Amino acid sequence: GLIVSGTWVLGIVGGPRHELPAGSYFFLPGKTAHTDLCLGPASCTIFLMQEDTRDLVPVNAAGQR
């Protein structure tokens, strides 16, 4: 992923959170439990690329699938 504008906050469940400003990039292996959000007030634009199908698995607040 590439942060085009704004500040994107990416967190690994059970691990650290990172504030990624415009120009930053990131990589997450498939099935990595994570959180993400746009840190306002400016809106965020991100570019995502992946070669395989999406593997979204929602996780509730208790960390259960």
C-alpha atoms as one frame of an Amber mdcrd trajectory, in Angstrom:
protein
   0.000   0.000   0.000   1.063   3.580  -0.707  -0.189   6.589   1.237  -0.962
   9.245  -1.384  -2.371  11.917   0.945  -3.251  12.314   4.615  -1.933  10.288
   7.541  -2.908   6.616   7.689  -2.653   4.754  11.008  -1.871   1.068  10.627
  -1.817  -1.250  13.637  -0.998  -4.925  13.936  -3.377  -6.649  16.385  -1.381
  -7.288  19.557   1.476  -5.132  18.289   2.436  -1.549  17.504   0.542   1.145
  15.603   2.307   3.264  12.998   1.316   6.703  11.696   2.130   6.735   7.992
   2.247  10.189   6.327   1.847  10.789   2.586   4.690   9.146   0.662   4.900
   6.170   3.051   4.322   2.617   1.947   3.565  -0.664   3.711   3.286  -4.405
   3.113   1.162  -6.878   5.066   1.227 -10.620   4.434  -2.175 -12.223   3.843
  -4.292 -12.951   6.928  -2.351 -10.475   9.095  -4.833  -9.214  11.699  -4.651
  -5.430  11.653  -6.541  -2.202  12.180  -6.374   0.929  10.087  -7.867   4.403
  10.042  -7.370   7.865   8.620  -6.016  10.352  11.154  -7.987  13.545  10.339
  -8.799  16.243   9.846  -7.503  15.818   6.258  -8.956  12.924   4.291  -6.712
  10.040   3.225  -6.066   8.592  -0.187  -4.271   5.261  -0.355  -3.305   3.019
  -3.256  -3.556  -0.724  -2.596  -2.234  -3.470  -4.840  -2.529  -7.189  -4.360
  -1.980 -10.095  -6.682  -4.404 -12.560  -5.101  -8.028 -12.419  -4.052  -8.938
 -10.409  -0.981  -9.057 -12.373   2.270 -11.091 -10.121   4.556 -11.983 -11.831
   7.829 -13.759  -9.455  10.249 -12.567  -9.594  13.869 -14.760  -8.354  16.710
 -13.552  -6.202  19.624 -12.693  -9.304  21.654 -10.371 -10.490  18.886 -12.608
 -13.394  17.849 -13.392 -14.266  14.245
